[in-house]
Amino acid sequence: MQHQRHIQLYEHESIRVGEARNGCTFTESDCNQLLQLNERQYPPYLQPVHRGIRTLNFVGMIQLPGLCLEILPKTDRDDDTKNRGLLLEILTRCQKIPSIRQSISLSSAAGSLSDHFICQFLEEVEKLCRTGLVKKYHKEAANFSRFRGRMLIREQIRQNHAHKEKVFAEYHAFDQVHPLHDFIGKALGQLPRINPEPKISERAKQLLSYFPEANKNNLHAKFGQNWRLNQQDRHYQAALQWAELILHHLAPAMRKGTLLCKAFLFDIQKLFEEIIAREVSKAAQKNGHCLQVQPSQNFWRQRKIRPDMVLRTQNGENIILDTKWKLLKNGLPDERDLKQMYIYNRFFNARRGVLIYPAQSGMSAFSERYQHHAEKMCCEVIFAPLTDHSRYQINPELGQNVLSQILQNKL
């Protein structure tokens, strides 16, 4: 069985054929498959370079046969575990993945995002098996040597006209044959294809023995639109969510002739915007303020301008908030970002605009007024401390910290 390789990159990092990462060599075949995937995607996930690829502003992973390409945010290049933990926390807070179990060690149980997702899924399935699988009534029809249930007259005549000793009947069975088990069983069956490591394969095989054979009928694309969990099987929710993620985002395509490659990637700028909006909104509500996310104003003809957020304080002041996932050059924001904030201030009647960047060592918040303007509008720069340095988690005071930085600066 092909060995699972793991290559780890950061956003805006290049790798060329023959280069090694994490002890794995990037091959010509890897490069060709990634470029084929990239051609089908808009906006593109990757940028082609000479005999290689360059990552852009997408983070997550791309699953190839025998290879997991992991792309992490570049918050701290000296601590891969911290970066992976931060990404998992952001994806969980933004509801892109199910809730993670903190009992699983990021450094030992998960060598990559793919491994971590698989470990989470296996943990949830093992928990189900320990709790006990639900049973359900369903109809079964077959030939019996003695009468059972309700005879199906048409089938009895068609199949048993020469075998009077047989009875074709339908009856209600009460067992563990269940659509939920089919779904989980299909996901378990895909794990050896995603990660052929012996430990993963053996663990999945043992768990699969608890479930009836997965239904061979095609499952719908979205689990949440097909079944509603009742009180009896509500404890299946976490396992089913992980199973959906594995089947629809990690497992390579099964059809012959298709590219055996799947991507599970997110725009880090949008993730940063979403996590800041969620955390600041919670803090604003606690303090009596109101946060609008992506309000719009007519700009020119059918075109609109839309800042990330507008904070309306208790005093009725409008403050424009715009997130930027980038490192400041020379300690100053880009000229186009400043012009963008100026336009936002004018159209939303705001005297203050705030650019929010991820925290950078040695950088502190500052504010400057736009020159030659009677209303004395200003643009401020603050830095959001995403991580909690004592743990691999999002800073629990992130929203309050950002809100305090915004409100303590006044014209």
N, C-alpha and C positions, 0 to 999 in steps of 0.2 A: 504494500500500500504506500502511496506517495506521502512523503514526510511533509508536514505542515511547516512552511517557512514564515517568518515574521519580519517584516521590514518596517522600521519606524522613521517617519519624517516629521518635520515641523512645517507649518504654513510658510509659503514663500521660500521653500528650500528645493534645491535641484538634486537629482540623482541620475547618473549615466550608466549605460550598459557596462558591466564589469566591476562597478563599485560595490562595496559591501557595507551593509548596515546590520547591526545586531548579529554579526557572524553569518549573514546570508547575502549571497551575491545577486545583484539585479541583472537578470538575463535579457537577451534579445526577445525571447518569447513574452516575458513579462511586459516589456516596453510596448510591443506590438498590440497586446491585448488591451493595455491601458489606453493607448491611442485610439483603438477601435471604439472603446467605450466613450472616450472623450468626443469623438466625432458625432455621436448620437445625442449628445447632451448640450442644451443651451440654457443658461450660460455655461461655458465649459468648466469642468472641474479642474483641469490641468492645462498647463502650457507646454507645447512641444519645444524641446531644445535639441541641439545636436546629439543624436544617439542617446536621448534620454527624455525625461519629463521634469517639469517644475510645478510644485504645488502652488495653488493660489490661496484665496481666502476661505476655502472650505476645510472643515475639520470633521473627523470621523474615521471611516475605514472603507476600503474597497476590497472585496473578496474575490480572489481568483482561485482556480483549482490548485491547491497546494501552497497558496500564498495569501497572507493577509497583509495588506498595505495600510498601515495606521498613520493618520495625520493628526498631530496634536497642536493645540494653541501654544504659541511661543511666549509663555509667561515666565518660565524659569527653565532654561535648557539644562541645568545641572541636576534636575530632579524629575525624571520621567514619571515616576509614580505620582508625584504631586500634580503634574500636568494632566495625567489621565484621570486622577481623582477629581480635579477641578472640572474637566470636561463632563464626566459622568454626573457630577452635581448639577451643572448647568442644564444638561439634557433632562435630568429628573425634574428640576424646578420648572422648566419650561414644558413639561409633560410630553417630551419627545420619546421617552422610554419609560417603562414602569418603574415603580419605586425600587430602589436597590436595598439589599440587606447588608447592613454594616458589619455583620458577623463574618463576611467574606473578606479576607485580606487582599488589598489591591496588589501588593507586591508578591505574594506567594501563590494565591489562587488564580490569578489572572495575568498571563503573560502579554495579552493584548486586549483591546476592546472586545474582539470577537470571543476570546477565551472567557472574559469576564461575563459577557452576556450568556454564554453557554453554562457557566457555573451557576449563575443566578437561576436560569431555567431548571437545571438539574436539582438545585436545592428546593425549588418550589414543588417540583414533581415528587421528590422524595418526601416532602412534607405531606403532600396529598396521600401518598401511599401509606404513610404512618397513620394518618387520620382515618383513612378508609375511603374507598371509592364509592360514589353514589350508585344506586341501582335504579332501573327504570323499567316500566312495563312497555313492551313492544310486541307487535304481531309477528308470528312466524307461521309459515305454511309449508307442509312437507307430507310425504307418504309415510304412514305409520302402519305397523302390523296390528294395532288395536286402536279402537276409537278414542279420540282425544279432541276436545274442543268442539268446533263447528265444522261439519262436513261441507266442502266446496263441491256442489253437485256437478258443475260444468267440468272442473278439473278431474273429478272422480270418473266421469264417463270417458273423458278424453285419454286419461293415462292408465286407468285401471280396468278397462273393459275386459281384458284377458287375465286380470289378477284380482279376483273377487275377494281374496284374503287381505288385500290392502285397503287402506282408507286414506284418502287425501283430505286432510283437515287443516284448519287454521286455529291457532290457540294463542293466548297471551302469555308471554314469557316475562319473568321478572329477574333480570340479571344486569351485568355491568356493560352490556352493549349499549353505547351511548354516543351521540354525535360529539360531545365534548371529549370523550376518550379517543375518538377517531382523530380529532384535531391534534390533541397532544401526542398521540402515537405517530402521526405523520411527521411532526416536528422532531420527535426522538429518532425516527428513522433517517432523518436528514443529517444528524450530527456527525456521523462518520465521514460524510462527504464534505462537510464544512471544516472539520478538524479531525484528521485520521489518527491522532495520537492514541495509542493503546488504552491509556487510562480513560479518556473520554469515550471511546468506542465501547469499552467493557462496561462502563457505568451506564451508558445509554441502553446497551443490550439488556442489562439486568432490569432496568426500569421498564423497558418495553415488554418484558414478560408479565408484568402486572396488568397490562392493557390487552383487550381483545385486538385482533388484527385490524389495523386501520382500514376504514372504508376506502375502496379504490375509486369511488366517484370523485370528480373534481370538486374541491372546496371553493367557496366564493372568495373573492379577493379580500373582503373586509369582514373580519370576525364580528366586530361590534354591530354591524348592520343585519346579522343573521340570527343571533340568539340573544335572548334576554335571560339573565341569570335570576333564579328565584332564591328564596331564603335557604333552600336545601343545598344548592350548589354554588352559593355566593363565594365560598372559600376557594373556588376554582379561578377566580378572576386574575390573580397575579400570574399563575401558571399559564393561563390562556393568553394573556398579554405578551408574555415572553415567547410563547409558541408562535403567535402571530408575527412578532418581530423576526424570529428565525426563519419562518416559512416565506415571508414576503420581502425580507431585506437581506438576509444572509445566505440562504440556500441558493446556489447557482441554478440557472434555468435547466429544465429537464428535456426540453424539446431538441431533437436532433437538428444540427445545423445552426443553432443559435450560439451567441457568444456566452460562454460559461463564466460570467462575470457580473457581480452586483455591487452597487455602491450604496453606502449608508452615510451620507455626508450632509453637513449643514453649513450655511454661511455664518461664519463666526461673527461678522458685523451684526447680523440680524439676531443671533443668539445673545450677544452683548446688549443690544438694544432691549430685547425682551426681558432679560433678567433684571436689568436696571429699572425698567418700567414696572415690573411686578413688585420688586422690593421697595422702590420709592413710593409706589401707590399705597402699599400697606402702611408705610410710615406716615404718609401724608394724611390718610384717613384718621389715624390715631391722634394726629395733632390738629385736626380741624381744617385741613387744606383739601384741595381738589386737584387731581391730576387727570388731564385729558391726553389720551394716547393717539397720535397721528391725526390731529384735527387738520382740516384743509381750508384753504381760501382760494377763490378764483384769482388767477394770475394773468393769463392772456388767452383769449378765446376759450377753448375747452380745456386749457391746461390749468392745473392747480399746483399750489405749493403746499407741502405737507411736512412740518417739522416732526421730530420723533415724539416730543411731549410738550405740553404747555401746563405749567404749574400755576394754579390760581390760589393765592394765599388768602388768609382770613381777612386781610385788609383790602382785598379786591385787586391786588397787583398781579399782572400777568408776567410770568418768567418763562422764556423759551429754553427748553432743554434739548440738546442734540448730542447723541452718543457717537463716538469715533473710536473704533478699534484699531489704533495705530500708535506708534511711538513718535513723539514729537522730535522734529529735527531742530537742533540748536535751541531747544527749549521753547519754541514758538509754534503755534498752529499754522497750517497751510493758508496761503492767501485766499484760496477759493472757499475754504471753510469760514473764514472771517466774512467774506462777501455774502456767503449764504446766510450767516447769522444776521447780518445787517438787514437783508431783505425780509427775513422772518420777523425781526423786530418791527419793521415798518408796517408790514401787512397785519400783524396781530396786536398792534398798539402796545408793544412791550418796550420798556426802557432797558431791560436787562436780558441778555442772552447768555446761556451757559453751555460751554462745550465740555462734555464728560469723557475723559480718557481712562483707560485702566491704569492703576497705580504704577508709577515708575520710581525706582530708587533715586533719591536725590532731587526729586521734583516736588514742588509745593504749589498750591493754588495761587492764582494772581488774577488781577482785573485791570483792564485798560479801557478808556473811553474812546469812542470814535471821534476823530478830530473835525473841527469846523461844523459842528452840528448843534443847533440851538437847544434841542431837547436833551442833550448830554447822554445819549444812549451809550451803553458799554457792552463789551463782550468779556466774559469771564472764563477761566479755565480751571477745572477742578479734576481731581484724580480719585477714582473709585477703588477702594481696597477690596478686591474680589475674594482673596483667600484668607482663611483663618490659619495663621502660621503654626498653631499648635496641632492642627488636624488637617487631613486632606479634604476639606469641605469649604463651601461658600461661607464667607464671613457672616455670622448671624446678625450682626449689626450693620450690614451693608446699606440697607435702605435708610436707616436713621443717620448713618455717617454721611451719606451723600446729601440727604436733606439738610443736615446741620451745616455742611459746607455752603450750600446754596443760600440758606437764610441768614447766615452770619455776615455775608457780604452785602452791604447796602450802599446805594448812591448817596 
